[in-house]
Amino acid sequence: MRSPHALWAAVPVLAFLSTPYLPFVNGPHLWLGIPSVLCWCLIWTAGTTATLALVDRLSPGAADEDDAEDIEVTGDAKDGAAV
């Protein structure tokens, strides 16, 4: 079952897909000296990175899998060194 935190990943996707339909973005405007569409996409590119980091951090199984891999690797290294 998927985590409800994974729904956060839909926010940047919806922002990117709605870009051509938003009049305050898709027009002859300048934001911070660059076209508004470019600035909008730059903001949501950074937002996508932040959102995926948040989903990864809040995912309940991610830490358990990493710990299990570390134990397996450490166990293999000790067994191999002792032989």
PALOSE-264472 format. One record per atom (N, C-alpha, C, O, CB): residue in three letters; chain; atom name; x, y, z. Coordinates in Angstrom, 3 decimals, always signed. Each point is the difference from the previous one (the first is absolute). Last residue first. Glycine has a CB too. Layout:
! residues N
+-----+---+----+----------+----------+----------+
:   r : c :  a :     east :    north :       up :
+-----+---+----+----------+----------+----------+
: ala : A : CA :        X :        Y :        Z :
...
+-----+---+----+----------+----------+----------+
***
This chain:
! residues 83
+-----+---+----+----------+----------+----------+
:   r : c :  a :     east :    north :       up :
+-----+---+----+----------+----------+----------+
: val : A :  N :  +37.344 :  -16.003 :   +7.092 :
: val : A : CA :   +0.316 :   -1.249 :   -0.703 :
: val : A :  C :   +1.379 :   -0.013 :   -0.532 :
: val : A :  O :   +0.415 :   -0.982 :   -0.616 :
: val : A : CB :   -2.743 :   +0.759 :   +0.035 :
: ala : A :  N :   +0.257 :   +4.014 :   +2.820 :
: ala : A : CA :   +0.349 :   -1.053 :   +0.945 :
: ala : A :  C :   +0.438 :   -1.282 :   -0.707 :
: ala : A :  O :   +0.714 :   -0.811 :   +0.589 :
: ala : A : CB :   -2.330 :   +1.802 :   +1.029 :
: ala : A :  N :   +0.067 :   +2.840 :   -4.034 :
: ala : A : CA :   +1.290 :   +0.308 :   +0.619 :
: ala : A :  C :   +0.442 :   -1.128 :   +0.922 :
: ala : A :  O :   +1.195 :   -0.261 :   +0.137 :
: ala : A : CB :   -1.715 :   +2.708 :   -0.279 :
: gly : A :  N :   -3.755 :   -2.625 :   -1.967 :
: gly : A : CA :   +1.054 :   -0.144 :   -0.986 :
: gly : A :  C :   +1.383 :   +0.229 :   +0.604 :
: gly : A :  O :   +0.963 :   -0.653 :   -0.400 :
: gly : A : CB :   -2.577 :   +1.383 :   -1.347 :
: asp : A :  N :   -2.223 :   -0.035 :   +4.422 :
: asp : A : CA :   +0.122 :   -1.423 :   -0.322 :
: asp : A :  C :   +1.152 :   -0.237 :   -0.964 :
: asp : A :  O :   +0.762 :   -0.954 :   +0.156 :
: asp : A : CB :   -3.222 :   +0.659 :   +0.207 :
: lys : A :  N :   +1.374 :   +4.743 :   +0.717 :
: lys : A : CA :   +0.599 :   -0.681 :   +1.155 :
: lys : A :  C :   +0.195 :   -1.479 :   -0.292 :
: lys : A :  O :   +1.028 :   -0.573 :   +0.363 :
: lys : A : CB :   -2.100 :   +2.231 :   +1.182 :
: ala : A :  N :   -1.108 :   +0.946 :   -4.776 :
: ala : A : CA :   +1.402 :   +0.408 :   +0.088 :
: ala : A :  C :   +0.689 :   -0.714 :   +1.169 :
: ala : A :  O :   +1.153 :   -0.416 :   -0.115 :
: ala : A : CB :   -1.732 :   +2.668 :   -0.888 :
: asp : A :  N :   -4.078 :   -2.868 :   +0.342 :
: asp : A : CA :   +0.781 :   -0.654 :   -1.053 :
: asp : A :  C :   +1.479 :   +0.331 :   +0.130 :
: asp : A :  O :   +0.852 :   -0.867 :   -0.195 :
: asp : A : CB :   -2.841 :   +0.953 :   -1.317 :
: gly : A :  N :   -0.998 :   +2.104 :   +4.443 :
: gly : A : CA :   +0.081 :   -1.423 :   +0.313 :
: gly : A :  C :   +0.825 :   -0.746 :   -1.039 :
: gly : A :  O :   +0.805 :   -0.858 :   +0.363 :
: gly : A : CB :   -3.028 :   +1.001 :   +0.767 :
: thr : A :  N :   +1.282 :   +4.395 :   -1.880 :
: thr : A : CA :   +0.929 :   -0.137 :   +1.109 :
: thr : A :  C :   +0.186 :   -1.464 :   +0.362 :
: thr : A :  O :   +1.120 :   -0.432 :   +0.273 :
: thr : A : CB :   -1.796 :   +2.686 :   +0.577 :
: val : A :  N :   -2.503 :   -1.252 :   -4.099 :
: val : A : CA :   +1.336 :   +0.295 :   -0.517 :
: val : A :  C :   +1.026 :   -0.178 :   +1.106 :
: val : A :  O :   +1.062 :   -0.577 :   -0.232 :
: val : A : CB :   -2.019 :   +2.189 :   -1.451 :
: glu : A :  N :   -3.562 :   -2.068 :   +2.885 :
: glu : A : CA :   +0.406 :   -1.079 :   -0.900 :
: glu : A :  C :   +1.422 :   +0.215 :   -0.502 :
: glu : A :  O :   +0.791 :   -0.942 :   -0.027 :
: glu : A : CB :   -3.179 :   +0.625 :   -0.655 :
: ile : A :  N :   +0.445 :   +3.677 :   +3.303 :
: ile : A : CA :   +0.272 :   -1.181 :   +0.816 :
: ile : A :  C :   +0.480 :   -1.144 :   -0.873 :
: ile : A :  O :   +0.929 :   -0.720 :   +0.366 :
: ile : A : CB :   -2.657 :   +1.446 :   +1.294 :
: asp : A :  N :   +0.344 :   +3.226 :   -3.766 :
: asp : A : CA :   +1.244 :   +0.227 :   +0.722 :
: asp : A :  C :   +0.371 :   -1.223 :   +0.835 :
: asp : A :  O :   +1.174 :   -0.359 :   +0.087 :
: asp : A : CB :   -1.664 :   +2.820 :   -0.028 :
: glu : A :  N :   -3.665 :   -2.463 :   -2.293 :
: glu : A : CA :   +1.107 :   -0.131 :   -0.952 :
: glu : A :  C :   +1.336 :   +0.182 :   +0.693 :
: glu : A :  O :   +0.952 :   -0.716 :   -0.309 :
: glu : A : CB :   -2.431 :   +1.548 :   -1.519 :
: ala : A :  N :   -2.398 :   -0.121 :   +4.368 :
: ala : A : CA :   +0.124 :   -1.423 :   -0.326 :
: ala : A :  C :   +1.147 :   -0.226 :   -0.981 :
: ala : A :  O :   +0.734 :   -0.979 :   +0.129 :
: ala : A : CB :   -3.200 :   +0.667 :   +0.264 :
: asp : A :  N :   +1.299 :   +4.737 :   +0.735 :
: asp : A : CA :   +0.637 :   -0.670 :   +1.133 :
: asp : A :  C :   +0.216 :   -1.477 :   -0.300 :
: asp : A :  O :   +1.034 :   -0.561 :   +0.363 :
: asp : A : CB :   -2.097 :   +2.203 :   +1.207 :
: asp : A :  N :   -1.301 :   +0.897 :   -4.725 :
: asp : A : CA :   +1.406 :   +0.413 :   +0.036 :
: asp : A :  C :   +0.744 :   -0.700 :   +1.132 :
: asp : A :  O :   +1.137 :   -0.438 :   -0.176 :
: asp : A : CB :   -1.772 :   +2.663 :   -0.794 :
: glu : A :  N :   -4.013 :   -2.889 :   +0.639 :
: glu : A : CA :   +0.694 :   -0.669 :   -1.100 :
: glu : A :  C :   +1.477 :   +0.352 :   -0.008 :
: glu : A :  O :   +0.842 :   -0.863 :   -0.247 :
: glu : A : CB :   -2.952 :   +0.884 :   -1.083 :
: asp : A :  N :   -0.700 :   +2.152 :   +4.451 :
: asp : A : CA :   +0.140 :   -1.416 :   +0.333 :
: asp : A :  C :   +0.758 :   -0.754 :   -1.086 :
: asp : A :  O :   +0.820 :   -0.866 :   +0.309 :
: asp : A : CB :   -2.952 :   +0.987 :   +0.988 :
: ala : A :  N :   +0.998 :   +4.429 :   -1.942 :
: ala : A : CA :   +1.077 :   -0.141 :   +0.982 :
: ala : A :  C :   +0.225 :   -1.471 :   +0.346 :
: ala : A :  O :   +1.138 :   -0.423 :   +0.201 :
: ala : A : CB :   -1.686 :   +2.698 :   +0.727 :
: ala : A :  N :   -3.041 :   -1.186 :   -3.876 :
: ala : A : CA :   +1.291 :   +0.332 :   -0.596 :
: ala : A :  C :   +1.148 :   -0.216 :   +0.989 :
: ala : A :  O :   +1.034 :   -0.550 :   -0.381 :
: ala : A : CB :   -2.186 :   +2.215 :   -1.098 :
: gly : A :  N :   -3.808 :   -2.161 :   +2.149 :
: gly : A : CA :   +0.824 :   -1.167 :   -0.261 :
: gly : A :  C :   +1.400 :   +0.309 :   -0.489 :
: gly : A :  O :   +0.824 :   -0.910 :   -0.093 :
: gly : A : CB :   -2.892 :   -0.251 :   -0.401 :
: pro : A :  N :   -1.441 :   +4.540 :   +1.539 :
: pro : A : CA :   +0.292 :   -0.817 :   +1.179 :
: pro : A :  C :   +0.950 :   -1.154 :   -0.266 :
: pro : A :  O :   +0.715 :   -0.406 :   +0.916 :
: pro : A : CB :   -2.933 :   +1.022 :   -0.091 :
: ser : A :  N :   +1.888 :   +4.441 :   -3.045 :
: ser : A : CA :   -0.340 :   -1.368 :   -0.356 :
: ser : A :  C :   +0.377 :   -0.931 :   +1.150 :
: ser : A :  O :   +1.156 :   -0.006 :   +0.425 :
: ser : A : CB :   -0.819 :   +0.513 :   -2.885 :
: leu : A :  N :   +0.604 :   +4.276 :   +2.192 :
: leu : A : CA :   -1.190 :   -0.430 :   +0.740 :
: leu : A :  C :   -0.430 :   -1.428 :   -0.310 :
: leu : A :  O :   -0.916 :   -0.523 :   +0.636 :
: leu : A : CB :   +0.208 :   +2.880 :   -0.621 :
: arg : A :  N :   +4.479 :   -0.298 :   -2.198 :
: arg : A : CA :   +0.237 :   +0.122 :   +1.441 :
: arg : A :  C :   -1.173 :   -0.554 :   +0.801 :
: arg : A :  O :   +0.193 :   -0.627 :   +1.041 :
: arg : A : CB :   +1.227 :   +2.646 :   -1.463 :
: asp : A :  N :   -1.742 :   -1.788 :   -4.312 :
: asp : A : CA :   +1.002 :   -0.991 :   +0.388 :
: asp : A :  C :   +0.230 :   +0.012 :   +1.508 :
: asp : A :  O :   +0.151 :   -1.057 :   +0.613 :
: asp : A : CB :   +0.936 :   +1.305 :   -2.855 :
: val : A :  N :   -3.923 :   +3.015 :   +0.440 :
: val : A : CA :   -0.630 :   -1.319 :   -0.112 :
: val : A :  C :   +0.978 :   -1.091 :   +0.429 :
: val : A :  O :   -0.383 :   -0.942 :   +0.694 :
: val : A : CB :   -1.080 :   +1.780 :   -2.571 :
: leu : A :  N :   +3.162 :   +3.520 :   +1.670 :
: leu : A : CA :   -0.981 :   -0.125 :   +1.081 :
: leu : A :  C :   -0.665 :   -1.367 :   -0.017 :
: leu : A :  O :   -0.146 :   -0.633 :   +1.046 :
: leu : A : CB :   -0.249 :   +3.095 :   -1.140 :
: ala : A :  N :   +3.288 :   -1.370 :   -3.421 :
: ala : A : CA :   +0.772 :   -0.185 :   +1.231 :
: ala : A :  C :   -0.932 :   -0.178 :   +1.196 :
: ala : A :  O :   +0.265 :   -0.814 :   +0.884 :
: ala : A : CB :   +1.611 :   +2.189 :   -1.847 :
: leu : A :  N :   -3.834 :   -0.312 :   -3.133 :
: leu : A : CA :   +0.494 :   -1.379 :   -0.019 :
: leu : A :  C :   +0.869 :   -0.298 :   +1.219 :
: leu : A :  O :   -0.020 :   -1.120 :   +0.510 :
: leu : A : CB :   -0.056 :   +1.154 :   -3.011 :
: thr : A :  N :   -1.493 :   +4.372 :   +1.986 :
: thr : A : CA :   -1.114 :   -0.917 :   +0.230 :
: thr : A :  C :   +0.464 :   -1.444 :   +0.021 :
: thr : A :  O :   -0.418 :   -0.774 :   +0.860 :
: thr : A : CB :   -1.112 :   +2.403 :   -1.945 :
: ala : A :  N :   +4.634 :   +1.783 :   -0.014 :
: ala : A : CA :   -0.375 :   +0.072 :   +1.412 :
: ala : A :  C :   -1.120 :   -0.987 :   +0.329 :
: ala : A :  O :   +0.016 :   -0.627 :   +1.059 :
: ala : A : CB :   +0.670 :   +3.039 :   -1.027 :
: thr : A :  N :   +0.584 :   -2.009 :   -4.535 :
: thr : A : CA :   +1.104 :   -0.572 :   +0.783 :
: thr : A :  C :   -0.341 :   -0.018 :   +1.484 :
: thr : A :  O :   +0.222 :   -1.000 :   +0.682 :
: thr : A : CB :   +1.418 :   +1.812 :   -2.398 :
: thr : A :  N :   -4.642 :   +1.332 :   -1.137 :
: thr : A : CA :   -0.023 :   -1.445 :   -0.236 :
: thr : A :  C :   +1.083 :   -0.689 :   +0.809 :
: thr : A :  O :   -0.238 :   -1.046 :   +0.603 :
: thr : A : CB :   -0.669 :   +1.425 :   -2.906 :
: gly : A :  N :   +0.772 :   +4.315 :   +2.297 :
: gly : A : CA :   -1.082 :   -0.573 :   +0.807 :
: gly : A :  C :   -0.114 :   -1.503 :   -0.167 :
: gly : A :  O :   -0.328 :   -0.713 :   +0.949 :
: gly : A : CB :   -0.873 :   +2.861 :   -1.144 :
: ala : A :  N :   +4.224 :   +0.280 :   -2.503 :
: ala : A : CA :   +0.509 :   -0.062 :   +1.374 :
: ala : A :  C :   -1.052 :   -0.602 :   +0.932 :
: ala : A :  O :   +0.338 :   -0.735 :   +0.928 :
: ala : A : CB :   +1.122 :   +2.746 :   -1.367 :
: thr : A :  N :   -2.893 :   -1.327 :   -3.842 :
: thr : A : CA :   +1.081 :   -0.988 :   -0.065 :
: thr : A :  C :   +0.634 :   -0.150 :   +1.377 :
: thr : A :  O :   +0.247 :   -1.117 :   +0.453 :
: thr : A : CB :   +0.189 :   +1.679 :   -2.880 :
: trp : A :  N :   -3.686 :   +2.742 :   +1.813 :
: trp : A : CA :   -0.571 :   -1.329 :   +0.198 :
: trp : A :  C :   +1.015 :   -1.119 :   -0.202 :
: trp : A :  O :   -0.211 :   -1.117 :   +0.474 :
: trp : A : CB :   -1.962 :   +2.036 :   -1.209 :
: ile : A :  N :   +3.517 :   +3.614 :   +0.106 :
: ile : A : CA :   -0.517 :   -0.135 :   +1.370 :
: ile : A :  C :   -0.521 :   -1.417 :   +0.231 :
: ile : A :  O :   +0.273 :   -0.601 :   +1.039 :
: ile : A : CB :   -0.877 :   +3.053 :   -1.002 :
: leu : A :  N :   +1.953 :   -1.336 :   -4.383 :
: leu : A : CA :   +1.160 :   -0.091 :   +0.899 :
: leu : A :  C :   -0.443 :   -0.194 :   +1.449 :
: leu : A :  O :   +0.588 :   -0.793 :   +0.736 :
: leu : A : CB :   +0.729 :   +2.252 :   -2.304 :
: cys : A :  N :   -4.636 :   -0.705 :   -1.686 :
: cys : A : CA :   +0.585 :   -1.333 :   -0.142 :
: cys : A :  C :   +1.227 :   -0.174 :   +0.887 :
: cys : A :  O :   +0.222 :   -1.085 :   +0.537 :
: cys : A : CB :   -1.077 :   +1.000 :   -2.880 :
: trp : A :  N :   -1.189 :   +4.328 :   +2.222 :
: trp : A : CA :   -0.950 :   -0.979 :   +0.549 :
: trp : A :  C :   +0.588 :   -1.409 :   -0.046 :
: trp : A :  O :   -0.087 :   -0.750 :   +0.972 :
: trp : A : CB :   -1.836 :   +2.201 :   -1.706 :
: cys : A :  N :   +4.303 :   +2.011 :   -1.412 :
: cys : A : CA :   +0.110 :   +0.117 :   +1.459 :
: cys : A :  C :   -0.907 :   -1.013 :   +0.698 :
: cys : A :  O :   +0.399 :   -0.613 :   +0.990 :
: cys : A : CB :   +0.154 :   +3.056 :   -1.232 :
: leu : A :  N :   -0.859 :   -2.152 :   -4.420 :
: leu : A : CA :   +1.297 :   -0.550 :   +0.392 :
: leu : A :  C :   +0.179 :   +0.046 :   +1.515 :
: leu : A :  O :   +0.470 :   -0.963 :   +0.606 :
: leu : A : CB :   +0.487 :   +1.685 :   -2.809 :
: val : A :  N :   -4.794 :   +1.270 :   +0.397 :
: val : A : CA :   -0.075 :   -1.453 :   -0.180 :
: val : A :  C :   +1.317 :   -0.653 :   +0.429 :
: val : A :  O :   -0.007 :   -1.052 :   +0.639 :
: val : A : CB :   -1.633 :   +1.352 :   -2.545 :
: ser : A :  N :   +1.323 :   +4.468 :   +1.899 :
: ser : A : CA :   -0.730 :   -0.624 :   +1.108 :
: ser : A :  C :   -0.079 :   -1.521 :   -0.133 :
: ser : A :  O :   +0.045 :   -0.703 :   +1.009 :
: ser : A : CB :   -1.369 :   +2.800 :   -0.793 :
: pro : A :  N :   +5.476 :   +0.844 :   -2.208 :
: pro : A : CA :   -1.413 :   -0.272 :   -0.314 :
: pro : A :  C :   -0.674 :   -0.821 :   +1.106 :
: pro : A :  O :   +0.616 :   -0.868 :   +0.618 :
: pro : A : CB :   -0.055 :   +0.944 :   -3.070 :
: ile : A :  N :   +3.385 :   +2.950 :   +4.092 :
: ile : A : CA :   -0.082 :   -1.075 :   -0.996 :
: ile : A :  C :   -1.473 :   -0.261 :   -0.298 :
: ile : A :  O :   -0.859 :   +0.345 :   +0.811 :
: ile : A : CB :   +3.046 :   -1.394 :   -0.008 :
: gly : A :  N :   -0.656 :   +4.239 :   +2.543 :
: gly : A : CA :   +0.737 :   +0.313 :   -1.206 :
: gly : A :  C :   +0.002 :   -1.080 :   -1.063 :
: gly : A :  O :   +0.659 :   +0.156 :   -1.028 :
: gly : A : CB :   +0.709 :   +1.231 :   +2.445 :
: leu : A :  N :   -3.855 :   -1.531 :   +2.764 :
: leu : A : CA :   +1.428 :   +0.011 :   +0.325 :
: leu : A :  C :   +0.862 :   +0.203 :   -1.248 :
: leu : A :  O :   +1.136 :   -0.471 :   -0.059 :
: leu : A : CB :   -1.606 :   -1.038 :   +2.004 :
: trp : A :  N :   -4.008 :   +0.808 :   -3.565 :
: trp : A : CA :   +0.183 :   -0.222 :   +1.436 :
: trp : A :  C :   +1.493 :   -0.102 :   +0.228 :
: trp : A :  O :   +0.673 :   -0.817 :   -0.629 :
: trp : A : CB :   -2.925 :   -0.378 :   +0.912 :
: leu : A :  N :   -1.297 :   +3.060 :   -4.402 :
: leu : A : CA :   +1.351 :   -0.303 :   +0.470 :
: leu : A :  C :   -0.038 :   -0.157 :   +1.513 :
: leu : A :  O :   -0.532 :   +0.852 :   +0.712 :
: leu : A : CB :   +1.583 :   +0.419 :   -2.645 :
: his : A :  N :   -4.868 :   -1.850 :   -2.394 :
: his : A : CA :   +0.398 :   +0.562 :   +1.287 :
: his : A :  C :   +1.462 :   -0.357 :   +0.273 :
: his : A :  O :   +0.513 :   -1.004 :   -0.493 :
: his : A : CB :   -2.896 :   +0.841 :   +1.365 :
: pro : A :  N :   -1.453 :   -0.775 :   -4.507 :
: pro : A : CA :   +1.225 :   +0.788 :   -0.227 :
: pro : A :  C :   +0.454 :   +0.718 :   +1.276 :
: pro : A :  O :   +0.075 :   +1.228 :   +0.040 :
: pro : A : CB :   -0.760 :   -0.916 :   -2.439 :
: gly : A :  N :   -1.932 :   -5.116 :   +2.584 :
: gly : A : CA :   -0.271 :   +1.320 :   -0.550 :
: gly : A :  C :   +1.306 :   +0.765 :   -0.168 :
: gly : A :  O :   +1.072 :   -0.504 :   +0.334 :
: gly : A : CB :   -3.354 :   +0.520 :   +0.737 :
: asn : A :  N :   +0.658 :   -4.331 :   +1.635 :
: asn : A : CA :   +0.113 :   -0.058 :   -1.451 :
: asn : A :  C :   -0.412 :   +1.343 :   -0.599 :
: asn : A :  O :   -1.112 :   +0.152 :   -0.505 :
: asn : A : CB :   +0.654 :   -2.643 :   +0.529 :
: val : A :  N :   +0.249 :   +2.071 :   +4.663 :
: val : A : CA :   +1.281 :   -0.601 :   -0.376 :
: val : A :  C :   +0.221 :   +0.103 :   -1.500 :
: val : A :  O :   +1.070 :   +0.413 :   -0.448 :
: val : A : CB :   -1.230 :   -1.984 :   +2.389 :
: phe : A :  N :   -3.862 :   +3.060 :   +0.114 :
: phe : A : CA :   +1.052 :   +0.783 :   +0.635 :
: phe : A :  C :   +1.389 :   -0.555 :   -0.297 :
: phe : A :  O :   +0.998 :   +0.680 :   +0.241 :
: phe : A : CB :   -2.610 :   -0.077 :   +1.552 :
: pro : A :  N :   -2.383 :   -2.819 :   -3.400 :
: pro : A : CA :   +0.241 :   +1.279 :   -0.683 :
: pro : A :  C :   +1.105 :   +0.839 :   +0.649 :
: pro : A :  O :   +0.665 :   +0.770 :   -0.693 :
: pro : A : CB :   -3.049 :   -0.806 :   +0.011 :
: leu : A :  N :   +1.669 :   -5.411 :   +0.283 :
: leu : A : CA :   -0.019 :   +1.037 :   +1.029 :
: leu : A :  C :   +0.332 :   +1.351 :   -0.629 :
: leu : A :  O :   +1.103 :   +0.188 :   -0.511 :
: leu : A : CB :   -0.435 :   -1.873 :   +2.280 :
: tyr : A :  N :   -0.609 :   -2.585 :   -4.100 :
: tyr : A : CA :   -1.372 :   +0.433 :   +0.253 :
: tyr : A :  C :   -0.100 :   +1.102 :   +1.053 :
: tyr : A :  O :   -1.086 :   +0.530 :   +0.235 :
: tyr : A : CB :   +0.357 :   -2.809 :   -0.857 :
: pro : A :  N :   +4.826 :   -0.120 :   -0.828 :
: pro : A : CA :   -0.561 :   +0.736 :   -1.141 :
: pro : A :  C :   -1.383 :   +0.592 :   +0.249 :
: pro : A :  O :   -0.444 :   +0.874 :   -0.746 :
: pro : A : CB :   +1.755 :   -2.370 :   -0.685 :
: thr : A :  N :   +0.901 :   -1.050 :   +5.034 :
: thr : A : CA :   +0.728 :   +1.192 :   -0.437 :
: thr : A :  C :   -0.638 :   +0.706 :   -1.198 :
: thr : A :  O :   -0.171 :   +1.217 :   +0.064 :
: thr : A : CB :   +2.219 :   -2.298 :   +0.791 :
: ser : A :  N :   -3.156 :   -3.195 :   +1.637 :
: ser : A : CA :   -0.921 :   +1.133 :   -0.058 :
: ser : A :  C :   +0.656 :   +1.272 :   -0.532 :
: ser : A :  O :   -0.681 :   +1.013 :   -0.164 :
: ser : A : CB :   -0.546 :   -2.022 :   +2.066 :
: leu : A :  N :   +3.664 :   -3.118 :   -1.229 :
: leu : A : CA :   -1.035 :   -0.234 :   -0.997 :
: leu : A :  C :   -0.972 :   +1.171 :   -0.139 :
: leu : A :  O :   -0.594 :   +0.186 :   -1.062 :
: leu : A : CB :   +0.803 :   -2.603 :   +1.548 :
: phe : A :  N :   +3.241 :   +2.527 :   +2.853 :
: phe : A : CA :   +0.579 :   -0.002 :   -1.343 :
: phe : A :  C :   -1.076 :   -0.150 :   -1.073 :
: phe : A :  O :   +0.036 :   +0.697 :   -1.013 :
: phe : A : CB :   +2.068 :   -1.671 :   +1.955 :
: ala : A :  N :   -3.484 :   +0.664 :   +3.530 :
: ala : A : CA :   +0.476 :   +1.361 :   -0.279 :
: ala : A :  C :   +0.599 :   +0.091 :   -1.393 :
: ala : A :  O :   -0.261 :   +0.961 :   -0.725 :
: ala : A : CB :   +0.700 :   -0.617 :   +3.162 :
: leu : A :  N :   -1.753 :   -4.569 :   -0.809 :
: leu : A : CA :   -1.169 :   +0.821 :   -0.335 :
: leu : A :  C :   +0.406 :   +1.439 :   -0.316 :
: leu : A :  O :   -0.596 :   +0.635 :   -0.870 :
: leu : A : CB :   -0.824 :   -2.090 :   +2.342 :
: val : A :  N :   +4.790 :   -1.391 :   +0.039 :
: val : A : CA :   -0.475 :   -0.486 :   -1.307 :
: val : A :  C :   -1.198 :   +0.831 :   -0.449 :
: val : A :  O :   -0.067 :   +0.416 :   -1.156 :
: val : A : CB :   +0.884 :   -2.760 :   +1.673 :
: pro : A :  N :   +0.967 :   +3.077 :   +3.816 :
: pro : A : CA :   +0.795 :   +0.597 :   -1.077 :
: pro : A :  C :   -0.437 :   -0.447 :   -1.388 :
: pro : A :  O :   +0.090 :   +0.768 :   -0.958 :
: pro : A : CB :   +1.798 :   -0.658 :   +2.539 :
: val : A :  N :   -4.316 :   -2.022 :   +2.084 :
: val : A : CA :   -0.100 :   +1.466 :   -0.018 :
: val : A :  C :   +0.877 :   +0.619 :   -1.094 :
: val : A :  O :   -0.513 :   +0.793 :   -0.789 :
: val : A : CB :   +0.034 :   -0.840 :   +3.250 :
: ala : A :  N :   +0.308 :   -4.711 :   -1.208 :
: ala : A : CA :   -0.918 :   +0.433 :   -1.052 :
: ala : A :  C :   -0.072 :   +1.521 :   -0.123 :
: ala : A :  O :   -0.408 :   +0.513 :   -1.042 :
: ala : A : CB :   -0.906 :   -2.589 :   +1.429 :
: ala : A :  N :   +3.800 :   -0.296 :   +3.032 :
: ala : A : CA :   +0.714 :   -0.007 :   -1.272 :
: ala : A :  C :   -0.895 :   +0.448 :   -1.149 :
: ala : A :  O :   +0.509 :   +0.371 :   -1.058 :
: ala : A : CB :   +0.939 :   -2.206 :   +1.923 :
: trp : A :  N :   -3.104 :   +1.170 :   +3.581 :
: trp : A : CA :   +0.731 :   +1.266 :   -0.127 :
: trp : A :  C :   +0.725 :   +0.080 :   -1.338 :
: trp : A :  O :   +0.209 :   +1.097 :   -0.518 :
: trp : A : CB :   +0.070 :   -1.018 :   +3.007 :
: leu : A :  N :   -2.474 :   -4.047 :   -1.053 :
: leu : A : CA :   -0.876 :   +0.945 :   -0.679 :
: leu : A :  C :   +0.650 :   +1.371 :   -0.151 :
: leu : A :  O :   -0.371 :   +0.770 :   -0.885 :
: leu : A : CB :   -1.588 :   -2.013 :   +1.790 :
: ala : A :  N :   +3.916 :   -2.358 :   +1.588 :
: ala : A : CA :   +0.326 :   -0.030 :   -1.425 :
: ala : A :  C :   -0.918 :   +0.924 :   -0.798 :
: ala : A :  O :   +0.330 :   +0.358 :   -1.131 :
: ala : A : CB :   +0.490 :   -2.712 :   +1.391 :
: his : A :  N :   -1.365 :   +1.440 :   +4.422 :
: his : A : CA :   +0.982 :   +1.050 :   -0.268 :
: his : A :  C :   +0.375 :   +0.054 :   -1.480 :
: his : A :  O :   +0.484 :   +1.024 :   -0.482 :
: his : A : CB :   +0.393 :   -1.298 :   +2.808 :
: pro : A :  N :   -3.702 :   -3.098 :   -0.398 :
: pro : A : CA :   -0.727 :   +1.229 :   -0.359 :
: pro : A :  C :   +0.953 :   +1.166 :   -0.276 :
: pro : A :  O :   -0.389 :   +0.993 :   -0.614 :
: pro : A : CB :   -1.537 :   -1.775 :   +2.011 :
: ser : A :  N :   +3.339 :   -4.358 :   -2.381 :
: ser : A : CA :   -0.067 :   +0.936 :   +1.106 :
: ser : A :  C :   -0.805 :   +1.233 :   -0.416 :
: ser : A :  O :   +0.073 :   +0.426 :   -1.153 :
: ser : A : CB :   +2.151 :   -1.258 :   +2.030 :
: arg : A :  N :   -2.972 :   -4.173 :   -2.992 :
: arg : A : CA :   +0.800 :   +1.213 :   -0.110 :
: arg : A :  C :   -0.227 :   +0.907 :   +1.204 :
: arg : A :  O :   -1.079 :   +0.040 :   +0.591 :
: arg : A : CB :   +0.974 :   -0.201 :   -3.091 :
: met : A :  N :   -0.144 :   -5.361 :   +2.168 :
: met : A : CA :   -0.846 :   +1.185 :   +0.000 :
: met : A :  C :   +0.884 :   +1.238 :   +0.000 :
: met : A :  O :   +1.010 :   +0.044 :   +0.703 :
: met : A : CB :   -2.853 :   -1.279 :   +0.518 :
+-----+---+----+----------+----------+----------+
***
